[in-house]
Each structure stands twice: as structure tokens, then as C-alpha cells.
Amino acid sequence: MGNLFSSRAPVDMSGPVAQFVRDTIASDKVVIFSKTYCPYCQMAKEQFRKLAQDFTSIELETRDDGAEIQDVLGEITGARTVPRVFVNGQFIGGGTDVKKMASNGSLQQMLA
């Protein structure tokens, strides 16, 4: 009968795409895995712009390995949705989470 939950192959967490994701997360204080047309991605980026905080943004739909990157992010964070936002190597959530953190001051504390 096959797997009812997924037709995807298992995610290779030791392969080059997973290594790229880990290296990217470690490469900057703020890393956002995003899609250019996603309003929640724009919401997340806007919070960092308001705080004059630089960030690295990986636009998944512009990459040939974007779907595989999303699979790896799903393994790391529990979901494939974008944005996937990391601060100091730690996953902090998506667009709504980042906006909430910015409004209650916890995002600024993480960036300090």
C-alpha cells in the first residue's frame, strides 16, 4: 500500500544540502530561509530592517535545491513552511513569531 503520509524519500541529513543549511545558519547572526513572494517572509525581514539588523536571506524558489533545503529545515525545525528564522544559530520561528518577539522586546534582547 505504501506510505500514506509521504511519497518523499528520507531526508539526507549528512549530505551536502544539509551541510549547506547548517553552515548557512552558523554563518550569520540572523539567517532567514525565505521565498521572495511570501508575505510572512516579508513580515519577518521587516522586523530586522526596523531594528537595523543585517541578515542573510536564502530565497528558496530561486535555487535548484530549494525543495531539498525545505526538507532539511523540516527535519531541523519540525516544519517546512517559510520563513524559517534563525538567530545566533537558534530557530526562533516564522513571520508571526518574529513580529511578536519584536513587539515584546525579546527579539531585541536576542540581538544585543
Backbone as XML, in Angstrom:
<?xml version="1.0"?>
<chain id="A" units="angstrom">
  <residue number="1" name="MET">
    <atom name="N" x="0.800" y="-1.198" z="0.000"/>
    <atom name="CA" x="0.000" y="0.000" z="0.000"/>
    <atom name="C" x="0.842" y="1.261" z="0.000"/>
  </residue>
  <residue number="2" name="GLY">
    <atom name="N" x="2.038" y="1.195" z="0.540"/>
    <atom name="CA" x="2.901" y="2.370" z="0.537"/>
    <atom name="C" x="2.647" y="3.267" z="1.734"/>
  </residue>
  <residue number="3" name="ASN">
    <atom name="N" x="3.448" y="4.262" z="1.846"/>
    <atom name="CA" x="3.356" y="5.206" z="2.958"/>
    <atom name="C" x="2.265" y="6.218" z="2.667"/>
  </residue>
  <residue number="4" name="LEU">
    <atom name="N" x="1.284" y="6.306" z="3.532"/>
    <atom name="CA" x="0.175" y="7.233" z="3.325"/>
    <atom name="C" x="0.565" y="8.674" z="3.615"/>
  </residue>
  <residue number="5" name="PHE">
    <atom name="N" x="1.629" y="8.865" z="4.364"/>
    <atom name="CA" x="1.985" y="10.208" z="4.830"/>
    <atom name="C" x="2.867" y="10.958" z="3.851"/>
  </residue>
  <residue number="6" name="SER">
    <atom name="N" x="3.703" y="10.257" z="3.120"/>
    <atom name="CA" x="4.652" y="10.977" z="2.283"/>
    <atom name="C" x="5.163" y="10.095" z="1.165"/>
  </residue>
  <residue number="7" name="SER">
    <atom name="N" x="5.301" y="10.680" z="-0.004"/>
    <atom name="CA" x="5.923" y="9.954" z="-1.109"/>
    <atom name="C" x="7.376" y="10.394" z="-1.257"/>
  </residue>
  <residue number="8" name="ARG">
    <atom name="N" x="7.827" y="11.268" z="-0.356"/>
    <atom name="CA" x="9.188" y="11.783" z="-0.421"/>
    <atom name="C" x="10.186" y="10.744" z="0.108"/>
  </residue>
  <residue number="9" name="ALA">
    <atom name="N" x="11.369" y="10.808" z="-0.441"/>
    <atom name="CA" x="12.449" y="9.970" z="0.065"/>
    <atom name="C" x="12.886" y="10.516" z="1.426"/>
  </residue>
  <residue number="10" name="PRO">
    <atom name="N" x="13.503" y="9.679" z="2.249"/>
    <atom name="CA" x="14.011" y="10.194" z="3.534"/>
    <atom name="C" x="15.017" y="11.323" z="3.297"/>
  </residue>
  <residue number="11" name="VAL">
    <atom name="N" x="15.047" y="12.249" z="4.225"/>
    <atom name="CA" x="15.933" y="13.401" z="4.104"/>
    <atom name="C" x="17.352" y="12.980" z="4.475"/>
  </residue>
  <residue number="12" name="ASP">
    <atom name="N" x="18.302" y="13.339" z="3.614"/>
    <atom name="CA" x="19.711" y="13.013" z="3.853"/>
    <atom name="C" x="20.332" y="14.097" z="4.723"/>
  </residue>
  <residue number="13" name="MET">
    <atom name="N" x="20.353" y="13.866" z="6.034"/>
    <atom name="CA" x="20.867" y="14.878" z="6.963"/>
    <atom name="C" x="22.391" y="14.894" z="7.019"/>
  </residue>
  <residue number="14" name="SER">
    <atom name="N" x="23.055" y="13.985" z="6.292"/>
    <atom name="CA" x="24.520" y="14.016" z="6.261"/>
    <atom name="C" x="25.023" y="14.447" z="4.885"/>
  </residue>
  <residue number="15" name="GLY">
    <atom name="N" x="24.116" y="14.778" z="3.990"/>
    <atom name="CA" x="24.506" y="15.154" z="2.630"/>
    <atom name="C" x="24.878" y="16.621" z="2.498"/>
  </residue>
  <residue number="16" name="PRO">
    <atom name="N" x="25.245" y="17.017" z="1.288"/>
    <atom name="CA" x="25.724" y="18.388" z="1.048"/>
    <atom name="C" x="24.666" y="19.459" z="1.294"/>
  </residue>
  <residue number="17" name="VAL">
    <atom name="N" x="23.400" y="19.177" z="1.019"/>
    <atom name="CA" x="22.366" y="20.196" z="1.234"/>
    <atom name="C" x="22.189" y="20.438" z="2.730"/>
  </residue>
  <residue number="18" name="ALA">
    <atom name="N" x="22.153" y="19.374" z="3.511"/>
    <atom name="CA" x="22.046" y="19.533" z="4.971"/>
    <atom name="C" x="23.257" y="20.278" z="5.514"/>
  </residue>
  <residue number="19" name="GLN">
    <atom name="N" x="24.439" y="20.008" z="4.971"/>
    <atom name="CA" x="25.646" y="20.703" z="5.411"/>
    <atom name="C" x="25.561" y="22.185" z="5.041"/>
  </residue>
  <residue number="20" name="PHE">
    <atom name="N" x="25.051" y="22.483" z="3.839"/>
    <atom name="CA" x="24.856" y="23.877" z="3.424"/>
    <atom name="C" x="23.932" y="24.595" z="4.409"/>
  </residue>
  <residue number="21" name="VAL">
    <atom name="N" x="22.833" y="23.949" z="4.786"/>
    <atom name="CA" x="21.884" y="24.561" z="5.722"/>
    <atom name="C" x="22.578" y="24.842" z="7.053"/>
  </residue>
  <residue number="22" name="ARG">
    <atom name="N" x="23.283" y="23.851" z="7.592"/>
    <atom name="CA" x="23.978" y="24.039" z="8.879"/>
    <atom name="C" x="25.032" y="25.141" z="8.776"/>
  </residue>
  <residue number="23" name="ASP">
    <atom name="N" x="25.811" y="25.132" z="7.700"/>
    <atom name="CA" x="26.851" y="26.152" z="7.517"/>
    <atom name="C" x="26.237" y="27.541" z="7.385"/>
  </residue>
  <residue number="24" name="THR">
    <atom name="N" x="25.132" y="27.638" z="6.661"/>
    <atom name="CA" x="24.469" y="28.926" z="6.471"/>
    <atom name="C" x="23.933" y="29.456" z="7.791"/>
  </residue>
  <residue number="25" name="ILE">
    <atom name="N" x="23.281" y="28.596" z="8.568"/>
    <atom name="CA" x="22.747" y="29.004" z="9.872"/>
    <atom name="C" x="23.870" y="29.532" z="10.761"/>
  </residue>
  <residue number="26" name="ALA">
    <atom name="N" x="25.040" y="28.914" z="10.668"/>
    <atom name="CA" x="26.179" y="29.317" z="11.502"/>
    <atom name="C" x="26.913" y="30.540" z="10.958"/>
  </residue>
  <residue number="27" name="SER">
    <atom name="N" x="26.600" y="30.947" z="9.716"/>
    <atom name="CA" x="27.413" y="31.968" z="9.042"/>
    <atom name="C" x="27.071" y="33.401" z="9.434"/>
  </residue>
  <residue number="28" name="ASP">
    <atom name="N" x="25.903" y="33.628" z="10.026"/>
    <atom name="CA" x="25.486" y="34.991" z="10.320"/>
    <atom name="C" x="24.637" y="34.986" z="11.579"/>
  </residue>
  <residue number="29" name="LYS">
    <atom name="N" x="24.548" y="36.135" z="12.214"/>
    <atom name="CA" x="23.751" y="36.271" z="13.437"/>
    <atom name="C" x="22.277" y="35.982" z="13.155"/>
  </residue>
  <residue number="30" name="VAL">
    <atom name="N" x="21.774" y="36.471" z="11.999"/>
    <atom name="CA" x="20.378" y="36.265" z="11.613"/>
    <atom name="C" x="20.349" y="35.641" z="10.223"/>
  </residue>
  <residue number="31" name="VAL">
    <atom name="N" x="19.663" y="34.500" z="10.111"/>
    <atom name="CA" x="19.515" y="33.815" z="8.828"/>
    <atom name="C" x="18.034" y="33.517" z="8.627"/>
  </residue>
  <residue number="32" name="ILE">
    <atom name="N" x="17.529" y="33.895" z="7.444"/>
    <atom name="CA" x="16.126" y="33.688" z="7.114"/>
    <atom name="C" x="16.044" y="32.852" z="5.842"/>
  </residue>
  <residue number="33" name="PHE">
    <atom name="N" x="15.429" y="31.679" z="5.950"/>
    <atom name="CA" x="15.120" y="30.876" z="4.768"/>
    <atom name="C" x="13.742" y="31.315" z="4.327"/>
  </residue>
  <residue number="34" name="SER">
    <atom name="N" x="13.641" y="31.772" z="3.082"/>
    <atom name="CA" x="12.523" y="32.591" z="2.650"/>
    <atom name="C" x="12.114" y="32.241" z="1.225"/>
  </residue>
  <residue number="35" name="LYS">
    <atom name="N" x="11.001" y="32.825" z="0.797"/>
    <atom name="CA" x="10.622" y="32.871" z="-0.621"/>
    <atom name="C" x="10.249" y="34.316" z="-0.913"/>
  </residue>
  <residue number="36" name="THR">
    <atom name="N" x="10.682" y="34.820" z="-2.039"/>
    <atom name="CA" x="10.552" y="36.245" z="-2.332"/>
    <atom name="C" x="9.104" y="36.721" z="-2.305"/>
  </residue>
  <residue number="37" name="TYR">
    <atom name="N" x="8.156" y="35.859" z="-2.697"/>
    <atom name="CA" x="6.751" y="36.257" z="-2.813"/>
    <atom name="C" x="5.940" y="36.014" z="-1.537"/>
  </residue>
  <residue number="38" name="CYS">
    <atom name="N" x="6.569" y="35.513" z="-0.484"/>
    <atom name="CA" x="5.856" y="35.106" z="0.738"/>
    <atom name="C" x="5.643" y="36.301" z="1.667"/>
  </residue>
  <residue number="39" name="PRO">
    <atom name="N" x="4.382" y="36.650" z="1.974"/>
    <atom name="CA" x="4.135" y="37.811" z="2.843"/>
    <atom name="C" x="4.664" y="37.619" z="4.271"/>
  </residue>
  <residue number="40" name="TYR">
    <atom name="N" x="4.664" y="36.403" z="4.780"/>
    <atom name="CA" x="5.199" y="36.164" z="6.126"/>
    <atom name="C" x="6.716" y="36.323" z="6.150"/>
  </residue>
  <residue number="41" name="CYS">
    <atom name="N" x="7.354" y="35.989" z="5.034"/>
    <atom name="CA" x="8.802" y="36.205" z="4.915"/>
    <atom name="C" x="9.105" y="37.700" z="4.935"/>
  </residue>
  <residue number="42" name="GLN">
    <atom name="N" x="8.299" y="38.468" z="4.205"/>
    <atom name="CA" x="8.483" y="39.925" z="4.198"/>
    <atom name="C" x="8.259" y="40.492" z="5.596"/>
  </residue>
  <residue number="43" name="MET">
    <atom name="N" x="7.261" y="39.964" z="6.313"/>
    <atom name="CA" x="6.974" y="40.412" z="7.677"/>
    <atom name="C" x="8.187" y="40.178" z="8.591"/>
  </residue>
  <residue number="44" name="ALA">
    <atom name="N" x="8.793" y="39.006" z="8.471"/>
    <atom name="CA" x="9.962" y="38.694" z="9.296"/>
    <atom name="C" x="11.127" y="39.636" z="8.958"/>
  </residue>
  <residue number="45" name="LYS">
    <atom name="N" x="11.414" y="39.799" z="7.672"/>
    <atom name="CA" x="12.532" y="40.654" z="7.249"/>
    <atom name="C" x="12.323" y="42.091" z="7.714"/>
  </residue>
  <residue number="46" name="GLU">
    <atom name="N" x="11.082" y="42.558" z="7.648"/>
    <atom name="CA" x="10.764" y="43.931" z="8.030"/>
    <atom name="C" x="11.135" y="44.201" z="9.495"/>
  </residue>
  <residue number="47" name="GLN">
    <atom name="N" x="10.931" y="43.225" z="10.368"/>
    <atom name="CA" x="11.264" y="43.412" z="11.788"/>
    <atom name="C" x="12.763" y="43.664" z="11.955"/>
  </residue>
  <residue number="48" name="PHE">
    <atom name="N" x="13.587" y="42.910" z="11.214"/>
    <atom name="CA" x="15.036" y="43.089" z="11.311"/>
    <atom name="C" x="15.461" y="44.415" z="10.672"/>
  </residue>
  <residue number="49" name="ARG">
    <atom name="N" x="14.788" y="44.799" z="9.580"/>
    <atom name="CA" x="15.109" y="46.095" z="8.953"/>
    <atom name="C" x="14.807" y="47.240" z="9.918"/>
  </residue>
  <residue number="50" name="LYS">
    <atom name="N" x="13.670" y="47.166" z="10.608"/>
    <atom name="CA" x="13.299" y="48.215" z="11.573"/>
    <atom name="C" x="14.336" y="48.335" z="12.679"/>
  </residue>
  <residue number="51" name="LEU">
    <atom name="N" x="14.973" y="47.211" z="13.019"/>
    <atom name="CA" x="15.993" y="47.213" z="14.075"/>
    <atom name="C" x="17.396" y="47.461" z="13.514"/>
  </residue>
  <residue number="52" name="ALA">
    <atom name="N" x="17.477" y="47.747" z="12.213"/>
    <atom name="CA" x="18.759" y="47.962" z="11.529"/>
    <atom name="C" x="19.704" y="46.777" z="11.739"/>
  </residue>
  <residue number="53" name="GLN">
    <atom name="N" x="19.126" y="45.572" z="11.727"/>
    <atom name="CA" x="19.904" y="44.340" z="11.902"/>
    <atom name="C" x="20.095" y="43.677" z="10.540"/>
  </residue>
  <residue number="54" name="ASP">
    <atom name="N" x="21.356" y="43.512" z="10.146"/>
    <atom name="CA" x="21.642" y="42.794" z="8.907"/>
    <atom name="C" x="21.210" y="41.339" z="9.050"/>
  </residue>
  <residue number="55" name="PHE">
    <atom name="N" x="20.892" y="40.715" z="7.932"/>
    <atom name="CA" x="20.539" y="39.299" z="7.949"/>
    <atom name="C" x="20.916" y="38.662" z="6.623"/>
  </residue>
  <residue number="56" name="THR">
    <atom name="N" x="21.085" y="37.359" z="6.646"/>
    <atom name="CA" x="21.291" y="36.568" z="5.444"/>
    <atom name="C" x="19.953" y="35.968" z="5.078"/>
  </residue>
  <residue number="57" name="SER">
    <atom name="N" x="19.565" y="36.149" z="3.823"/>
    <atom name="CA" x="18.290" y="35.609" z="3.352"/>
    <atom name="C" x="18.564" y="34.629" z="2.218"/>
  </residue>
  <residue number="58" name="ILE">
    <atom name="N" x="18.070" y="33.418" z="2.359"/>
    <atom name="CA" x="18.186" y="32.407" z="1.309"/>
    <atom name="C" x="16.807" y="32.269" z="0.669"/>
  </residue>
  <residue number="59" name="GLU">
    <atom name="N" x="16.691" y="32.701" z="-0.586"/>
    <atom name="CA" x="15.399" y="32.668" z="-1.289"/>
    <atom name="C" x="15.254" y="31.317" z="-1.992"/>
  </residue>
  <residue number="60" name="LEU">
    <atom name="N" x="14.446" y="30.459" z="-1.402"/>
    <atom name="CA" x="14.409" y="29.053" z="-1.814"/>
    <atom name="C" x="13.908" y="28.837" z="-3.234"/>
  </residue>
  <residue number="61" name="GLU">
    <atom name="N" x="12.959" y="29.667" z="-3.706"/>
    <atom name="CA" x="12.420" y="29.408" z="-5.042"/>
    <atom name="C" x="13.402" y="29.793" z="-6.146"/>
  </residue>
  <residue number="62" name="THR">
    <atom name="N" x="14.500" y="30.457" z="-5.795"/>
    <atom name="CA" x="15.498" y="30.831" z="-6.797"/>
    <atom name="C" x="16.608" y="29.788" z="-6.903"/>
  </residue>
  <residue number="63" name="ARG">
    <atom name="N" x="16.509" y="28.720" z="-6.104"/>
    <atom name="CA" x="17.578" y="27.712" z="-6.058"/>
    <atom name="C" x="17.071" y="26.368" z="-6.570"/>
  </residue>
  <residue number="64" name="ASP">
    <atom name="N" x="17.931" y="25.652" z="-7.269"/>
    <atom name="CA" x="17.561" y="24.313" z="-7.744"/>
    <atom name="C" x="17.335" y="23.343" z="-6.586"/>
  </residue>
  <residue number="65" name="ASP">
    <atom name="N" x="18.019" y="23.569" z="-5.464"/>
    <atom name="CA" x="17.896" y="22.664" z="-4.321"/>
    <atom name="C" x="16.936" y="23.201" z="-3.251"/>
  </residue>
  <residue number="66" name="GLY">
    <atom name="N" x="16.087" y="24.171" z="-3.628"/>
    <atom name="CA" x="15.187" y="24.802" z="-2.664"/>
    <atom name="C" x="14.273" y="23.821" z="-1.947"/>
  </residue>
  <residue number="67" name="ALA">
    <atom name="N" x="13.686" y="22.868" z="-2.682"/>
    <atom name="CA" x="12.778" y="21.894" z="-2.058"/>
    <atom name="C" x="13.550" y="21.000" z="-1.087"/>
  </residue>
  <residue number="68" name="GLU">
    <atom name="N" x="14.759" y="20.629" z="-1.459"/>
    <atom name="CA" x="15.576" y="19.790" z="-0.578"/>
    <atom name="C" x="15.985" y="20.571" z="0.675"/>
  </residue>
  <residue number="69" name="ILE">
    <atom name="N" x="16.291" y="21.854" z="0.518"/>
    <atom name="CA" x="16.601" y="22.699" z="1.672"/>
    <atom name="C" x="15.391" y="22.737" z="2.604"/>
  </residue>
  <residue number="70" name="GLN">
    <atom name="N" x="14.187" y="22.872" z="2.037"/>
    <atom name="CA" x="12.981" y="22.891" z="2.865"/>
    <atom name="C" x="12.807" y="21.568" z="3.599"/>
  </residue>
  <residue number="71" name="ASP">
    <atom name="N" x="13.140" y="20.456" z="2.956"/>
    <atom name="CA" x="13.054" y="19.149" z="3.617"/>
    <atom name="C" x="14.002" y="19.100" z="4.812"/>
  </residue>
  <residue number="72" name="VAL">
    <atom name="N" x="15.227" y="19.593" z="4.619"/>
    <atom name="CA" x="16.217" y="19.615" z="5.704"/>
    <atom name="C" x="15.719" y="20.516" z="6.838"/>
  </residue>
  <residue number="73" name="LEU">
    <atom name="N" x="15.190" y="21.685" z="6.494"/>
    <atom name="CA" x="14.647" y="22.591" z="7.511"/>
    <atom name="C" x="13.491" y="21.939" z="8.263"/>
  </residue>
  <residue number="74" name="GLY">
    <atom name="N" x="12.697" y="21.136" z="7.552"/>
    <atom name="CA" x="11.612" y="20.404" z="8.197"/>
    <atom name="C" x="12.132" y="19.447" z="9.248"/>
  </residue>
  <residue number="75" name="GLU">
    <atom name="N" x="13.245" y="18.786" z="8.944"/>
    <atom name="CA" x="13.861" y="17.875" z="9.917"/>
    <atom name="C" x="14.413" y="18.646" z="11.116"/>
  </residue>
  <residue number="76" name="ILE">
    <atom name="N" x="15.028" y="19.788" z="10.856"/>
    <atom name="CA" x="15.669" y="20.572" z="11.922"/>
    <atom name="C" x="14.634" y="21.272" z="12.794"/>
  </residue>
  <residue number="77" name="THR">
    <atom name="N" x="13.581" y="21.826" z="12.160"/>
    <atom name="CA" x="12.670" y="22.715" z="12.896"/>
    <atom name="C" x="11.277" y="22.130" z="13.124"/>
  </residue>
  <residue number="78" name="GLY">
    <atom name="N" x="10.964" y="21.020" z="12.467"/>
    <atom name="CA" x="9.645" y="20.420" z="12.633"/>
    <atom name="C" x="8.616" y="20.886" z="11.618"/>
  </residue>
  <residue number="79" name="ALA">
    <atom name="N" x="8.988" y="21.803" z="10.726"/>
    <atom name="CA" x="8.067" y="22.245" z="9.683"/>
    <atom name="C" x="8.852" y="22.732" z="8.463"/>
  </residue>
  <residue number="80" name="ARG">
    <atom name="N" x="8.221" y="22.607" z="7.292"/>
    <atom name="CA" x="8.868" y="23.032" z="6.047"/>
    <atom name="C" x="8.437" y="24.436" z="5.640"/>
  </residue>
  <residue number="81" name="THR">
    <atom name="N" x="7.499" y="25.032" z="6.356"/>
    <atom name="CA" x="6.970" y="26.330" z="5.945"/>
    <atom name="C" x="8.046" y="27.408" z="6.038"/>
  </residue>
  <residue number="82" name="VAL">
    <atom name="N" x="7.871" y="28.460" z="5.236"/>
    <atom name="CA" x="8.772" y="29.604" z="5.305"/>
    <atom name="C" x="7.983" y="30.800" z="5.822"/>
  </residue>
  <residue number="83" name="PRO">
    <atom name="N" x="8.669" y="31.742" z="6.461"/>
    <atom name="CA" x="10.111" y="31.730" z="6.702"/>
    <atom name="C" x="10.492" y="30.800" z="7.852"/>
  </residue>
  <residue number="84" name="ARG">
    <atom name="N" x="11.729" y="30.370" z="7.813"/>
    <atom name="CA" x="12.375" y="29.671" z="8.927"/>
    <atom name="C" x="13.472" y="30.632" z="9.370"/>
  </residue>
  <residue number="85" name="VAL">
    <atom name="N" x="13.343" y="31.202" z="10.558"/>
    <atom name="CA" x="14.227" y="32.274" z="11.014"/>
    <atom name="C" x="15.119" y="31.751" z="12.144"/>
  </residue>
  <residue number="86" name="PHE">
    <atom name="N" x="16.418" y="32.017" z="11.999"/>
    <atom name="CA" x="17.407" y="31.608" z="12.998"/>
    <atom name="C" x="18.141" y="32.843" z="13.501"/>
  </residue>
  <residue number="87" name="VAL">
    <atom name="N" x="18.318" y="32.927" z="14.818"/>
    <atom name="CA" x="19.113" y="33.978" z="15.431"/>
    <atom name="C" x="20.163" y="33.292" z="16.295"/>
  </residue>
  <residue number="88" name="ASN">
    <atom name="N" x="21.424" y="33.656" z="16.075"/>
    <atom name="CA" x="22.540" y="33.042" z="16.805"/>
    <atom name="C" x="22.485" y="31.516" z="16.726"/>
  </residue>
  <residue number="89" name="GLY">
    <atom name="N" x="22.110" y="30.999" z="15.551"/>
    <atom name="CA" x="22.078" y="29.558" z="15.329"/>
    <atom name="C" x="20.844" y="28.860" z="15.869"/>
  </residue>
  <residue number="90" name="GLN">
    <atom name="N" x="19.966" y="29.601" z="16.515"/>
    <atom name="CA" x="18.786" y="29.017" z="17.156"/>
    <atom name="C" x="17.542" y="29.332" z="16.329"/>
  </residue>
  <residue number="91" name="PHE">
    <atom name="N" x="16.714" y="28.328" z="16.078"/>
    <atom name="CA" x="15.471" y="28.539" z="15.348"/>
    <atom name="C" x="14.494" y="29.292" z="16.242"/>
  </residue>
  <residue number="92" name="ILE">
    <atom name="N" x="13.963" y="30.427" z="15.754"/>
    <atom name="CA" x="13.041" y="31.213" z="16.587"/>
    <atom name="C" x="11.619" y="31.238" z="16.039"/>
  </residue>
  <residue number="93" name="GLY">
    <atom name="N" x="11.386" y="30.677" z="14.849"/>
    <atom name="CA" x="10.023" y="30.609" z="14.346"/>
    <atom name="C" x="9.868" y="31.190" z="12.962"/>
  </residue>
  <residue number="94" name="GLY">
    <atom name="N" x="8.618" y="31.609" z="12.671"/>
    <atom name="CA" x="8.277" y="32.174" z="11.377"/>
    <atom name="C" x="7.953" y="33.652" z="11.497"/>
  </residue>
  <residue number="95" name="GLY">
    <atom name="N" x="7.257" y="34.177" z="10.490"/>
    <atom name="CA" x="6.987" y="35.611" z="10.415"/>
    <atom name="C" x="6.210" y="36.159" z="11.592"/>
  </residue>
  <residue number="96" name="THR">
    <atom name="N" x="5.129" y="35.480" z="11.971"/>
    <atom name="CA" x="4.312" y="35.958" z="13.089"/>
    <atom name="C" x="5.079" y="35.899" z="14.398"/>
  </residue>
  <residue number="97" name="ASP">
    <atom name="N" x="5.874" y="34.824" z="14.560"/>
    <atom name="CA" x="6.687" y="34.683" z="15.781"/>
    <atom name="C" x="7.680" y="35.835" z="15.901"/>
  </residue>
  <residue number="98" name="VAL">
    <atom name="N" x="8.348" y="36.151" z="14.800"/>
    <atom name="CA" x="9.354" y="37.217" z="14.807"/>
    <atom name="C" x="8.699" y="38.566" z="15.103"/>
  </residue>
  <residue number="99" name="LYS">
    <atom name="N" x="7.543" y="38.820" z="14.486"/>
    <atom name="CA" x="6.844" y="40.089" z="14.723"/>
    <atom name="C" x="6.440" y="40.203" z="16.201"/>
  </residue>
  <residue number="100" name="LYS">
    <atom name="N" x="5.938" y="39.118" z="16.771"/>
    <atom name="CA" x="5.537" y="39.109" z="18.184"/>
    <atom name="C" x="6.747" y="39.367" z="19.084"/>
  </residue>
  <residue number="101" name="MET">
    <atom name="N" x="7.880" y="38.707" z="18.764"/>
    <atom name="CA" x="9.106" y="38.893" z="19.550"/>
    <atom name="C" x="9.609" y="40.329" z="19.458"/>
  </residue>
  <residue number="102" name="ALA">
    <atom name="N" x="9.483" y="40.939" z="18.268"/>
    <atom name="CA" x="9.919" y="42.327" z="18.105"/>
    <atom name="C" x="9.035" y="43.256" z="18.927"/>
  </residue>
  <residue number="103" name="SER">
    <atom name="N" x="7.724" y="42.971" z="18.978"/>
    <atom name="CA" x="6.837" y="43.872" z="19.709"/>
    <atom name="C" x="6.955" y="43.705" z="21.220"/>
  </residue>
  <residue number="104" name="ASN">
    <atom name="N" x="7.367" y="42.522" z="21.704"/>
    <atom name="CA" x="7.508" y="42.377" z="23.163"/>
    <atom name="C" x="8.947" y="42.580" z="23.650"/>
  </residue>
  <residue number="105" name="GLY">
    <atom name="N" x="9.870" y="42.880" z="22.719"/>
    <atom name="CA" x="11.242" y="43.210" z="23.102"/>
    <atom name="C" x="12.193" y="42.026" z="23.183"/>
  </residue>
  <residue number="106" name="SER">
    <atom name="N" x="11.667" y="40.796" z="23.069"/>
    <atom name="CA" x="12.563" y="39.639" z="23.217"/>
    <atom name="C" x="13.501" y="39.481" z="22.021"/>
  </residue>
  <residue number="107" name="LEU">
    <atom name="N" x="13.074" y="39.930" z="20.836"/>
    <atom name="CA" x="13.952" y="39.855" z="19.667"/>
    <atom name="C" x="15.152" y="40.780" z="19.863"/>
  </residue>
  <residue number="108" name="GLN">
    <atom name="N" x="14.897" y="41.990" z="20.331"/>
    <atom name="CA" x="15.984" y="42.943" z="20.559"/>
    <atom name="C" x="16.975" y="42.379" z="21.583"/>
  </residue>
  <residue number="109" name="GLN">
    <atom name="N" x="16.484" y="41.686" z="22.606"/>
    <atom name="CA" x="17.367" y="41.100" z="23.613"/>
    <atom name="C" x="18.249" y="40.023" z="22.993"/>
  </residue>
  <residue number="110" name="MET">
    <atom name="N" x="17.669" y="39.211" z="22.094"/>
    <atom name="CA" x="18.459" y="38.167" z="21.431"/>
    <atom name="C" x="19.561" y="38.762" z="20.563"/>
  </residue>
  <residue number="111" name="LEU">
    <atom name="N" x="19.305" y="39.931" z="19.997"/>
    <atom name="CA" x="20.248" y="40.548" z="19.072"/>
    <atom name="C" x="21.319" y="41.362" z="19.789"/>
  </residue>
  <residue number="112" name="ALA">
    <atom name="N" x="21.094" y="41.680" z="21.043"/>
    <atom name="CA" x="22.015" y="42.539" z="21.779"/>
    <atom name="C" x="23.370" y="41.893" z="21.978"/>
  </residue>
</chain>
